[in-house]
């Protein structure tokens, strides 16, 4: 590896980490909105049919998994940029 590539690699990695962190932040907001609205639906519809309740639970689990993944990406990007 030449000297120019060696010096630009850490800078490129920090830039990539920063972009990843910003995207993760945006997705965290999206997942928060989804999860909050699911809670509203569940509380506003106490007589939800069982099949719909199962579907809502599945969506909620998927959104929570997405939010957890975004948290991991955000953490890794912070570590990579420091």
PDB file of N, CA, C and O in Angstrom:
ATOM      1  N   UNK A   1       0.853  -1.175   0.000  1.00  0.00           N
ATOM      2  CA  UNK A   1       0.000   0.000   0.000  1.00  0.00           C
ATOM      3  C   UNK A   1       0.896   1.235   0.000  1.00  0.00           C
ATOM      4  O   UNK A   1       1.844   1.324   0.781  1.00  0.00           O
ATOM      5  N   UNK A   2       0.592   2.176  -0.873  1.00  0.00           N
ATOM      6  CA  UNK A   2       1.410   3.383  -0.919  1.00  0.00           C
ATOM      7  C   UNK A   2       1.016   4.336   0.217  1.00  0.00           C
ATOM      8  O   UNK A   2       0.005   4.141   0.891  1.00  0.00           O
ATOM      9  N   UNK A   3       1.826   5.349   0.404  1.00  0.00           N
ATOM     10  CA  UNK A   3       1.641   6.268   1.538  1.00  0.00           C
ATOM     11  C   UNK A   3       0.332   7.050   1.448  1.00  0.00           C
ATOM     12  O   UNK A   3      -0.313   7.293   2.468  1.00  0.00           O
ATOM     13  N   UNK A   4      -0.060   7.440   0.258  1.00  0.00           N
ATOM     14  CA  UNK A   4      -1.306   8.197   0.091  1.00  0.00           C
ATOM     15  C   UNK A   4      -2.511   7.351   0.499  1.00  0.00           C
ATOM     16  O   UNK A   4      -3.407   7.832   1.192  1.00  0.00           O
ATOM     17  N   UNK A   5      -2.531   6.104   0.072  1.00  0.00           N
ATOM     18  CA  UNK A   5      -3.642   5.212   0.428  1.00  0.00           C
ATOM     19  C   UNK A   5      -3.653   4.953   1.925  1.00  0.00           C
ATOM     20  O   UNK A   5      -4.720   4.873   2.534  1.00  0.00           O
ATOM     21  N   UNK A   6      -2.480   4.823   2.519  1.00  0.00           N
ATOM     22  CA  UNK A   6      -2.395   4.560   3.959  1.00  0.00           C
ATOM     23  C   UNK A   6      -2.918   5.735   4.778  1.00  0.00           C
ATOM     24  O   UNK A   6      -3.530   5.529   5.826  1.00  0.00           O
ATOM     25  N   UNK A   7      -2.690   6.947   4.322  1.00  0.00           N
ATOM     26  CA  UNK A   7      -3.152   8.110   5.087  1.00  0.00           C
ATOM     27  C   UNK A   7      -4.617   8.430   4.816  1.00  0.00           C
ATOM     28  O   UNK A   7      -5.293   8.999   5.673  1.00  0.00           O
ATOM     29  N   UNK A   8      -5.117   8.070   3.632  1.00  0.00           N
ATOM     30  CA  UNK A   8      -6.515   8.382   3.338  1.00  0.00           C
ATOM     31  C   UNK A   8      -7.474   7.334   3.899  1.00  0.00           C
ATOM     32  O   UNK A   8      -8.655   7.625   4.088  1.00  0.00           O
ATOM     33  N   UNK A   9      -6.991   6.124   4.168  1.00  0.00           N
ATOM     34  CA  UNK A   9      -7.857   5.058   4.677  1.00  0.00           C
ATOM     35  C   UNK A   9      -8.527   5.426   6.002  1.00  0.00           C
ATOM     36  O   UNK A   9      -9.746   5.291   6.107  1.00  0.00           O
ATOM     37  N   UNK A  10      -7.799   5.880   7.008  1.00  0.00           N
ATOM     38  CA  UNK A  10      -8.475   6.266   8.261  1.00  0.00           C
ATOM     39  C   UNK A  10      -9.486   7.403   8.058  1.00  0.00           C
ATOM     40  O   UNK A  10     -10.545   7.416   8.685  1.00  0.00           O
ATOM     41  N   UNK A  11      -9.159   8.336   7.194  1.00  0.00           N
ATOM     42  CA  UNK A  11     -10.072   9.452   6.912  1.00  0.00           C
ATOM     43  C   UNK A  11     -11.342   8.927   6.241  1.00  0.00           C
ATOM     44  O   UNK A  11     -12.448   9.349   6.579  1.00  0.00           O
ATOM     45  N   UNK A  12     -11.176   7.992   5.278  1.00  0.00           N
ATOM     46  CA  UNK A  12     -12.325   7.389   4.599  1.00  0.00           C
ATOM     47  C   UNK A  12     -13.182   6.609   5.589  1.00  0.00           C
ATOM     48  O   UNK A  12     -14.411   6.658   5.531  1.00  0.00           O
ATOM     49  N   UNK A  13     -12.535   5.898   6.485  1.00  0.00           N
ATOM     50  CA  UNK A  13     -13.259   5.114   7.492  1.00  0.00           C
ATOM     51  C   UNK A  13     -14.052   6.027   8.423  1.00  0.00           C
ATOM     52  O   UNK A  13     -15.192   5.717   8.769  1.00  0.00           O
ATOM     53  N   UNK A  14     -13.467   7.137   8.825  1.00  0.00           N
ATOM     54  CA  UNK A  14     -14.182   8.099   9.688  1.00  0.00           C
ATOM     55  C   UNK A  14     -15.367   8.708   8.948  1.00  0.00           C
ATOM     56  O   UNK A  14     -16.437   8.893   9.529  1.00  0.00           O
ATOM     57  N   UNK A  15     -15.179   9.019   7.668  1.00  0.00           N
ATOM     58  CA  UNK A  15     -16.275   9.587   6.870  1.00  0.00           C
ATOM     59  C   UNK A  15     -17.403   8.570   6.716  1.00  0.00           C
ATOM     60  O   UNK A  15     -18.578   8.917   6.837  1.00  0.00           O
ATOM     61  N   UNK A  16     -17.047   7.324   6.450  1.00  0.00           N
ATOM     62  CA  UNK A  16     -18.048   6.265   6.336  1.00  0.00           C
ATOM     63  C   UNK A  16     -18.792   6.084   7.658  1.00  0.00           C
ATOM     64  O   UNK A  16     -20.011   5.917   7.671  1.00  0.00           O
ATOM     65  N   UNK A  17     -18.064   6.116   8.755  1.00  0.00           N
ATOM     66  CA  UNK A  17     -18.681   5.974  10.082  1.00  0.00           C
ATOM     67  C   UNK A  17     -19.639   7.125  10.360  1.00  0.00           C
ATOM     68  O   UNK A  17     -20.701   6.918  10.949  1.00  0.00           O
ATOM     69  N   UNK A  18     -19.283   8.315   9.950  1.00  0.00           N
ATOM     70  CA  UNK A  18     -20.142   9.479  10.169  1.00  0.00           C
ATOM     71  C   UNK A  18     -21.437   9.368   9.358  1.00  0.00           C
ATOM     72  O   UNK A  18     -22.519   9.658   9.868  1.00  0.00           O
ATOM     73  N   UNK A  19     -21.323   8.953   8.105  1.00  0.00           N
ATOM     74  CA  UNK A  19     -22.521   8.768   7.276  1.00  0.00           C
ATOM     75  C   UNK A  19     -23.395   7.664   7.870  1.00  0.00           C
ATOM     76  O   UNK A  19     -24.615   7.810   7.934  1.00  0.00           O
ATOM     77  N   UNK A  20     -22.792   6.581   8.298  1.00  0.00           N
ATOM     78  CA  UNK A  20     -23.530   5.475   8.916  1.00  0.00           C
ATOM     79  C   UNK A  20     -24.257   5.953  10.162  1.00  0.00           C
ATOM     80  O   UNK A  20     -25.414   5.594  10.381  1.00  0.00           O
ATOM     81  N   UNK A  21     -23.598   6.753  10.973  1.00  0.00           N
ATOM     82  CA  UNK A  21     -24.212   7.266  12.198  1.00  0.00           C
ATOM     83  C   UNK A  21     -25.425   8.133  11.880  1.00  0.00           C
ATOM     84  O   UNK A  21     -26.453   8.035  12.551  1.00  0.00           O
ATOM     85  N   UNK A  22     -25.308   8.981  10.860  1.00  0.00           N
ATOM     86  CA  UNK A  22     -26.423   9.851  10.487  1.00  0.00           C
ATOM     87  C   UNK A  22     -27.606   9.050   9.949  1.00  0.00           C
ATOM     88  O   UNK A  22     -28.756   9.344  10.275  1.00  0.00           O
ATOM     89  N   UNK A  23     -27.328   8.045   9.130  1.00  0.00           N
ATOM     90  CA  UNK A  23     -28.400   7.191   8.605  1.00  0.00           C
ATOM     91  C   UNK A  23     -29.053   6.423   9.750  1.00  0.00           C
ATOM     92  O   UNK A  23     -30.278   6.314   9.804  1.00  0.00           O
ATOM     93  N   UNK A  24     -28.247   5.895  10.659  1.00  0.00           N
ATOM     94  CA  UNK A  24     -28.786   5.156  11.801  1.00  0.00           C
ATOM     95  C   UNK A  24     -29.684   6.060  12.645  1.00  0.00           C
ATOM     96  O   UNK A  24     -30.732   5.625  13.122  1.00  0.00           O
ATOM     97  N   UNK A  25     -29.280   7.300  12.826  1.00  0.00           N
ATOM     98  CA  UNK A  25     -30.083   8.250  13.597  1.00  0.00           C
ATOM     99  C   UNK A  25     -31.439   8.466  12.926  1.00  0.00           C
ATOM    100  O   UNK A  25     -32.468   8.472  13.600  1.00  0.00           O
ATOM    101  N   UNK A  26     -31.446   8.640  11.618  1.00  0.00           N
ATOM    102  CA  UNK A  26     -32.697   8.837  10.883  1.00  0.00           C
ATOM    103  C   UNK A  26     -33.602   7.609  10.997  1.00  0.00           C
ATOM    104  O   UNK A  26     -34.802   7.743  11.237  1.00  0.00           O
ATOM    105  N   UNK A  27     -33.033   6.416  10.825  1.00  0.00           N
ATOM    106  CA  UNK A  27     -33.831   5.200  10.938  1.00  0.00           C
ATOM    107  C   UNK A  27     -34.344   4.993  12.359  1.00  0.00           C
ATOM    108  O   UNK A  27     -35.447   4.478  12.545  1.00  0.00           O
ATOM    109  N   UNK A  28     -33.569   5.383  13.357  1.00  0.00           N
ATOM    110  CA  UNK A  28     -34.042   5.266  14.745  1.00  0.00           C
ATOM    111  C   UNK A  28     -35.313   6.089  14.926  1.00  0.00           C
ATOM    112  O   UNK A  28     -36.248   5.659  15.601  1.00  0.00           O
ATOM    113  N   UNK A  29     -35.342   7.265  14.324  1.00  0.00           N
ATOM    114  CA  UNK A  29     -36.538   8.096  14.398  1.00  0.00           C
ATOM    115  C   UNK A  29     -37.729   7.440  13.712  1.00  0.00           C
ATOM    116  O   UNK A  29     -38.850   7.506  14.217  1.00  0.00           O
ATOM    117  N   UNK A  30     -37.497   6.809  12.569  1.00  0.00           N
ATOM    118  CA  UNK A  30     -38.567   6.119  11.851  1.00  0.00           C
ATOM    119  C   UNK A  30     -39.116   4.972  12.701  1.00  0.00           C
ATOM    120  O   UNK A  30     -40.330   4.823  12.838  1.00  0.00           O
ATOM    121  N   UNK A  31     -38.221   4.167  13.270  1.00  0.00           N
ATOM    122  CA  UNK A  31     -38.677   3.041  14.089  1.00  0.00           C
ATOM    123  C   UNK A  31     -39.403   3.513  15.348  1.00  0.00           C
ATOM    124  O   UNK A  31     -40.349   2.863  15.792  1.00  0.00           O
ATOM    125  N   UNK A  32     -38.978   4.620  15.920  1.00  0.00           N
ATOM    126  CA  UNK A  32     -39.668   5.168  17.078  1.00  0.00           C
ATOM    127  C   UNK A  32     -41.093   5.572  16.718  1.00  0.00           C
ATOM    128  O   UNK A  32     -42.026   5.318  17.480  1.00  0.00           O
ATOM    129  N   UNK A  33     -41.259   6.194  15.570  1.00  0.00           N
ATOM    130  CA  UNK A  33     -42.600   6.577  15.113  1.00  0.00           C
ATOM    131  C   UNK A  33     -43.464   5.336  14.898  1.00  0.00           C
ATOM    132  O   UNK A  33     -44.622   5.309  15.317  1.00  0.00           O
ATOM    133  N   UNK A  34     -42.918   4.318  14.256  1.00  0.00           N
ATOM    134  CA  UNK A  34     -43.674   3.091  14.015  1.00  0.00           C
ATOM    135  C   UNK A  34     -44.098   2.464  15.339  1.00  0.00           C
ATOM    136  O   UNK A  34     -45.264   2.112  15.518  1.00  0.00           O
ATOM    137  N   UNK A  35     -43.156   2.326  16.262  1.00  0.00           N
ATOM    138  CA  UNK A  35     -43.467   1.691  17.547  1.00  0.00           C
ATOM    139  C   UNK A  35     -44.479   2.508  18.346  1.00  0.00           C
ATOM    140  O   UNK A  35     -45.372   1.940  18.974  1.00  0.00           O
ATOM    141  N   UNK A  36     -44.350   3.812  18.330  1.00  0.00           N
ATOM    142  CA  UNK A  36     -45.290   4.673  19.052  1.00  0.00           C
ATOM    143  C   UNK A  36     -46.693   4.548  18.471  1.00  0.00           C
ATOM    144  O   UNK A  36     -47.669   4.437  19.213  1.00  0.00           O
ATOM    145  N   UNK A  37     -46.794   4.565  17.145  1.00  0.00           N
ATOM    146  CA  UNK A  37     -48.103   4.436  16.520  1.00  0.00           C
ATOM    147  C   UNK A  37     -48.722   3.062  16.753  1.00  0.00           C
ATOM    148  O   UNK A  37     -49.940   2.950  16.891  1.00  0.00           O
ATOM    149  N   UNK A  38     -47.910   2.029  16.797  1.00  0.00           N
ATOM    150  CA  UNK A  38     -48.434   0.703  17.126  1.00  0.00           C
ATOM    151  C   UNK A  38     -49.008   0.677  18.537  1.00  0.00           C
ATOM    152  O   UNK A  38     -50.040   0.052  18.783  1.00  0.00           O
ATOM    153  N   UNK A  39     -48.342   1.351  19.451  1.00  0.00           N
ATOM    154  CA  UNK A  39     -48.863   1.421  20.826  1.00  0.00           C
ATOM    155  C   UNK A  39     -50.201   2.149  20.858  1.00  0.00           C
ATOM    156  O   UNK A  39     -51.118   1.738  21.569  1.00  0.00           O
ATOM    157  N   UNK A  40     -50.315   3.231  20.087  1.00  0.00           N
ATOM    158  CA  UNK A  40     -51.595   3.954  20.011  1.00  0.00           C
ATOM    159  C   UNK A  40     -52.701   3.054  19.460  1.00  0.00           C
ATOM    160  O   UNK A  40     -53.813   3.027  19.987  1.00  0.00           O
ATOM    161  N   UNK A  41     -52.383   2.320  18.396  1.00  0.00           N
ATOM    162  CA  UNK A  41     -53.382   1.419  17.801  1.00  0.00           C
ATOM    163  C   UNK A  41     -53.814   0.372  18.825  1.00  0.00           C
ATOM    164  O   UNK A  41     -55.005   0.106  18.985  1.00  0.00           O
ATOM    165  N   UNK A  42     -52.854  -0.211  19.506  1.00  0.00           N
ATOM    166  CA  UNK A  42     -53.184  -1.244  20.498  1.00  0.00           C
ATOM    167  C   UNK A  42     -54.034  -0.687  21.634  1.00  0.00           C
ATOM    168  O   UNK A  42     -54.953  -1.359  22.102  1.00  0.00           O
ATOM    169  N   UNK A  43     -53.745   0.515  22.077  1.00  0.00           N
ATOM    170  CA  UNK A  43     -54.511   1.082  23.194  1.00  0.00           C
ATOM    171  C   UNK A  43     -55.870   1.619  22.750  1.00  0.00           C
ATOM    172  O   UNK A  43     -56.822   1.622  23.530  1.00  0.00           O
ATOM    173  N   UNK A  44     -55.962   2.074  21.496  1.00  0.00           N
ATOM    174  CA  UNK A  44     -57.225   2.622  20.994  1.00  0.00           C
ATOM    175  C   UNK A  44     -58.198   1.541  20.549  1.00  0.00           C
ATOM    176  O   UNK A  44     -59.395   1.794  20.416  1.00  0.00           O
ATOM    177  N   UNK A  45     -57.688   0.343  20.322  1.00  0.00           N
ATOM    178  CA  UNK A  45     -58.541  -0.737  19.836  1.00  0.00           C
ATOM    179  C   UNK A  45     -58.491  -1.935  20.788  1.00  0.00           C
ATOM    180  O   UNK A  45     -57.885  -2.957  20.469  1.00  0.00           O
ATOM    181  N   UNK A  46     -59.121  -1.810  21.946  1.00  0.00           N
ATOM    182  CA  UNK A  46     -59.043  -2.913  22.910  1.00  0.00           C
ATOM    183  C   UNK A  46     -59.716  -4.192  22.415  1.00  0.00           C
ATOM    184  O   UNK A  46     -59.380  -5.286  22.869  1.00  0.00           O
ATOM    185  N   UNK A  47     -60.649  -4.062  21.501  1.00  0.00           N
ATOM    186  CA  UNK A  47     -61.373  -5.228  20.984  1.00  0.00           C
ATOM    187  C   UNK A  47     -60.817  -5.676  19.629  1.00  0.00           C
ATOM    188  O   UNK A  47     -61.583  -6.025  18.731  1.00  0.00           O
ATOM    189  N   UNK A  48     -59.525  -5.668  19.483  1.00  0.00           N
ATOM    190  CA  UNK A  48     -58.891  -6.060  18.223  1.00  0.00           C
ATOM    191  C   UNK A  48     -59.036  -7.572  18.050  1.00  0.00           C
ATOM    192  O   UNK A  48     -58.773  -8.337  18.979  1.00  0.00           O
ATOM    193  N   UNK A  49     -59.455  -7.997  16.860  1.00  0.00           N
ATOM    194  CA  UNK A  49     -59.535  -9.446  16.608  1.00  0.00           C
ATOM    195  C   UNK A  49     -58.169 -10.106  16.820  1.00  0.00           C
ATOM    196  O   UNK A  49     -57.136  -9.495  16.548  1.00  0.00           O
ATOM    197  N   UNK A  50     -58.165 -11.341  17.300  1.00  0.00           N
ATOM    198  CA  UNK A  50     -56.886 -12.022  17.599  1.00  0.00           C
ATOM    199  C   UNK A  50     -55.911 -12.065  16.415  1.00  0.00           C
ATOM    200  O   UNK A  50     -54.707 -11.901  16.612  1.00  0.00           O
ATOM    201  N   UNK A  51     -56.399 -12.278  15.215  1.00  0.00           N
ATOM    202  CA  UNK A  51     -55.475 -12.350  14.076  1.00  0.00           C
ATOM    203  C   UNK A  51     -54.819 -10.996  13.816  1.00  0.00           C
ATOM    204  O   UNK A  51     -53.638 -10.925  13.475  1.00  0.00           O
ATOM    205  N   UNK A  52     -55.593  -9.922  13.979  1.00  0.00           N
ATOM    206  CA  UNK A  52     -55.015  -8.586  13.801  1.00  0.00           C
ATOM    207  C   UNK A  52     -54.027  -8.279  14.921  1.00  0.00           C
ATOM    208  O   UNK A  52     -52.985  -7.670  14.680  1.00  0.00           O
ATOM    209  N   UNK A  53     -54.348  -8.694  16.136  1.00  0.00           N
ATOM    210  CA  UNK A  53     -53.433  -8.478  17.266  1.00  0.00           C
ATOM    211  C   UNK A  53     -52.111  -9.214  17.024  1.00  0.00           C
ATOM    212  O   UNK A  53     -51.041  -8.689  17.331  1.00  0.00           O
ATOM    213  N   UNK A  54     -52.189 -10.430  16.472  1.00  0.00           N
ATOM    214  CA  UNK A  54     -50.966 -11.190  16.146  1.00  0.00           C
ATOM    215  C   UNK A  54     -50.150 -10.455  15.072  1.00  0.00           C
ATOM    216  O   UNK A  54     -48.926 -10.362  15.164  1.00  0.00           O
ATOM    217  N   UNK A  55     -50.845  -9.938  14.058  1.00  0.00           N
ATOM    218  CA  UNK A  55     -50.148  -9.189  13.002  1.00  0.00           C
ATOM    219  C   UNK A  55     -49.473  -7.939  13.569  1.00  0.00           C
ATOM    220  O   UNK A  55     -48.334  -7.629  13.221  1.00  0.00           O
ATOM    221  N   UNK A  56     -50.181  -7.228  14.440  1.00  0.00           N
ATOM    222  CA  UNK A  56     -49.607  -6.027  15.061  1.00  0.00           C
ATOM    223  C   UNK A  56     -48.390  -6.398  15.916  1.00  0.00           C
ATOM    224  O   UNK A  56     -47.395  -5.673  15.935  1.00  0.00           O
ATOM    225  N   UNK A  57     -48.473  -7.519  16.615  1.00  0.00           N
ATOM    226  CA  UNK A  57     -47.343  -7.960  17.437  1.00  0.00           C
ATOM    227  C   UNK A  57     -46.135  -8.299  16.573  1.00  0.00           C
ATOM    228  O   UNK A  57     -44.997  -8.008  16.941  1.00  0.00           O
ATOM    229  N   UNK A  58     -46.391  -8.914  15.427  1.00  0.00           N
ATOM    230  CA  UNK A  58     -45.297  -9.246  14.515  1.00  0.00           C
ATOM    231  C   UNK A  58     -44.636  -7.984  13.964  1.00  0.00           C
ATOM    232  O   UNK A  58     -43.411  -7.905  13.874  1.00  0.00           O
ATOM    233  N   UNK A  59     -45.452  -7.005  13.598  1.00  0.00           N
ATOM    234  CA  UNK A  59     -44.905  -5.730  13.112  1.00  0.00           C
ATOM    235  C   UNK A  59     -44.099  -5.059  14.222  1.00  0.00           C
ATOM    236  O   UNK A  59     -43.027  -4.507  13.973  1.00  0.00           O
ATOM    237  N   UNK A  60     -44.619  -5.109  15.438  1.00  0.00           N
ATOM    238  CA  UNK A  60     -43.928  -4.499  16.577  1.00  0.00           C
ATOM    239  C   UNK A  60     -42.578  -5.172  16.828  1.00  0.00           C
ATOM    240  O   UNK A  60     -41.580  -4.494  17.075  1.00  0.00           O
ATOM    241  N   UNK A  61     -42.547  -6.507  16.767  1.00  0.00           N
ATOM    242  CA  UNK A  61     -41.275  -7.232  16.958  1.00  0.00           C
ATOM    243  C   UNK A  61     -40.273  -6.862  15.860  1.00  0.00           C
ATOM    244  O   UNK A  61     -39.090  -6.660  16.135  1.00  0.00           O
ATOM    245  N   UNK A  62     -40.753  -6.775  14.616  1.00  0.00           N
ATOM    246  CA  UNK A  62     -39.862  -6.423  13.506  1.00  0.00           C
ATOM    247  C   UNK A  62     -39.316  -5.011  13.668  1.00  0.00           C
ATOM    248  O   UNK A  62     -38.131  -4.765  13.442  1.00  0.00           O
ATOM    249  N   UNK A  63     -40.184  -4.088  14.059  1.00  0.00           N
ATOM    250  CA  UNK A  63     -39.735  -2.705  14.269  1.00  0.00           C
ATOM    251  C   UNK A  63     -38.729  -2.621  15.409  1.00  0.00           C
ATOM    252  O   UNK A  63     -37.761  -1.865  15.330  1.00  0.00           O
ATOM    253  N   UNK A  64     -38.953  -3.386  16.458  1.00  0.00           N
ATOM    254  CA  UNK A  64     -38.015  -3.375  17.589  1.00  0.00           C
ATOM    255  C   UNK A  64     -36.669  -3.969  17.174  1.00  0.00           C
ATOM    256  O   UNK A  64     -35.618  -3.467  17.572  1.00  0.00           O
ATOM    257  N   UNK A  65     -36.701  -5.042  16.370  1.00  0.00           N
ATOM    258  CA  UNK A  65     -35.440  -5.611  15.862  1.00  0.00           C
ATOM    259  C   UNK A  65     -34.702  -4.591  15.005  1.00  0.00           C
ATOM    260  O   UNK A  65     -33.482  -4.458  15.099  1.00  0.00           O
ATOM    261  N   UNK A  66     -35.446  -3.873  14.172  1.00  0.00           N
ATOM    262  CA  UNK A  66     -34.831  -2.827  13.352  1.00  0.00           C
ATOM    263  C   UNK A  66     -34.210  -1.742  14.209  1.00  0.00           C
ATOM    264  O   UNK A  66     -33.095  -1.290  13.947  1.00  0.00           O
ATOM    265  N   UNK A  67     -34.936  -1.329  15.229  1.00  0.00           N
ATOM    266  CA  UNK A  67     -34.416  -0.284  16.130  1.00  0.00           C
ATOM    267  C   UNK A  67     -33.165  -0.771  16.857  1.00  0.00           C
ATOM    268  O   UNK A  67     -32.211  -0.011  17.026  1.00  0.00           O
ATOM    269  N   UNK A  68     -33.163  -2.034  17.287  1.00  0.00           N
ATOM    270  CA  UNK A  68     -31.981  -2.596  17.951  1.00  0.00           C
ATOM    271  C   UNK A  68     -30.783  -2.641  17.005  1.00  0.00           C
ATOM    272  O   UNK A  68     -29.659  -2.342  17.407  1.00  0.00           O
ATOM    273  N   UNK A  69     -31.025  -3.013  15.753  1.00  0.00           N
ATOM    274  CA  UNK A  69     -29.955  -3.050  14.760  1.00  0.00           C
ATOM    275  C   UNK A  69     -29.386  -1.654  14.520  1.00  0.00           C
ATOM    276  O   UNK A  69     -28.172  -1.485  14.407  1.00  0.00           O
ATOM    277  N   UNK A  70     -30.250  -0.672  14.444  1.00  0.00           N
ATOM    278  CA  UNK A  70     -29.825   0.714  14.251  1.00  0.00           C
ATOM    279  C   UNK A  70     -28.975   1.173  15.433  1.00  0.00           C
ATOM    280  O   UNK A  70     -27.985   1.881  15.251  1.00  0.00           O
ATOM    281  N   UNK A  71     -29.360   0.771  16.638  1.00  0.00           N
ATOM    282  CA  UNK A  71     -28.571   1.112  17.823  1.00  0.00           C
ATOM    283  C   UNK A  71     -27.165   0.516  17.717  1.00  0.00           C
ATOM    284  O   UNK A  71     -26.177   1.178  18.036  1.00  0.00           O
ATOM    285  N   UNK A  72     -27.085  -0.738  17.264  1.00  0.00           N
ATOM    286  CA  UNK A  72     -25.773  -1.372  17.093  1.00  0.00           C
ATOM    287  C   UNK A  72     -24.944  -0.643  16.038  1.00  0.00           C
ATOM    288  O   UNK A  72     -23.753  -0.407  16.240  1.00  0.00           O
ATOM    289  N   UNK A  73     -25.560  -0.291  14.929  1.00  0.00           N
ATOM    290  CA  UNK A  73     -24.834   0.442  13.874  1.00  0.00           C
ATOM    291  C   UNK A  73     -24.330   1.788  14.389  1.00  0.00           C
ATOM    292  O   UNK A  73     -23.202   2.194  14.110  1.00  0.00           O
ATOM    293  N   UNK A  74     -25.174   2.457  15.132  1.00  0.00           N
ATOM    294  CA  UNK A  74     -24.802   3.761  15.678  1.00  0.00           C
ATOM    295  C   UNK A  74     -23.619   3.627  16.637  1.00  0.00           C
ATOM    296  O   UNK A  74     -22.684   4.426  16.598  1.00  0.00           O
ATOM    297  N   UNK A  75     -23.671   2.625  17.482  1.00  0.00           N
ATOM    298  CA  UNK A  75     -22.584   2.385  18.437  1.00  0.00           C
ATOM    299  C   UNK A  75     -21.281   2.064  17.709  1.00  0.00           C
ATOM    300  O   UNK A  75     -20.224   2.599  18.042  1.00  0.00           O
ATOM    301  N   UNK A  76     -21.369   1.186  16.711  1.00  0.00           N
ATOM    302  CA  UNK A  76     -20.160   0.820  15.964  1.00  0.00           C
ATOM    303  C   UNK A  76     -19.601   2.010  15.197  1.00  0.00           C
ATOM    304  O   UNK A  76     -18.383   2.167  15.108  1.00  0.00           O
ATOM    305  N   UNK A  77     -20.458   2.841  14.651  1.00  0.00           N
ATOM    306  CA  UNK A  77     -19.962   3.989  13.885  1.00  0.00           C
ATOM    307  C   UNK A  77     -19.297   5.007  14.806  1.00  0.00           C
ATOM    308  O   UNK A  77     -18.313   5.642  14.426  1.00  0.00           O
ATOM    309  N   UNK A  78     -19.841   5.164  16.031  1.00  0.00           N
ATOM    310  CA  UNK A  78     -19.200   6.081  16.981  1.00  0.00           C
ATOM    311  C   UNK A  78     -17.813   5.581  17.351  1.00  0.00           C
ATOM    312  O   UNK A  78     -16.866   6.362  17.444  1.00  0.00           O
ATOM    313  N   UNK A  79     -17.696   4.269  17.562  1.00  0.00           N
ATOM    314  CA  UNK A  79     -16.395   3.687  17.924  1.00  0.00           C
ATOM    315  C   UNK A  79     -15.399   3.826  16.773  1.00  0.00           C
ATOM    316  O   UNK A  79     -14.218   4.088  17.001  1.00  0.00           O
ATOM    317  N   UNK A  80     -15.871   3.651  15.544  1.00  0.00           N
ATOM    318  CA  UNK A  80     -14.981   3.722  14.382  1.00  0.00           C
ATOM    319  C   UNK A  80     -14.521   5.148  14.099  1.00  0.00           C
ATOM    320  O   UNK A  80     -13.434   5.362  13.563  1.00  0.00           O
ATOM    321  N   UNK A  81     -15.363   6.132  14.465  1.00  0.00           N
ATOM    322  CA  UNK A  81     -15.004   7.515  14.164  1.00  0.00           C
ATOM    323  C   UNK A  81     -14.150   8.161  15.254  1.00  0.00           C
ATOM    324  O   UNK A  81     -13.682   9.288  15.093  1.00  0.00           O
ATOM    325  N   UNK A  82     -13.951   7.453  16.354  1.00  0.00           N
ATOM    326  CA  UNK A  82     -13.133   8.055  17.431  1.00  0.00           C
ATOM    327  C   UNK A  82     -11.721   7.541  17.421  1.00  0.00           C
ATOM    328  O   UNK A  82     -10.911   7.944  18.255  1.00  0.00           O
TER     329      UNK A  82
END
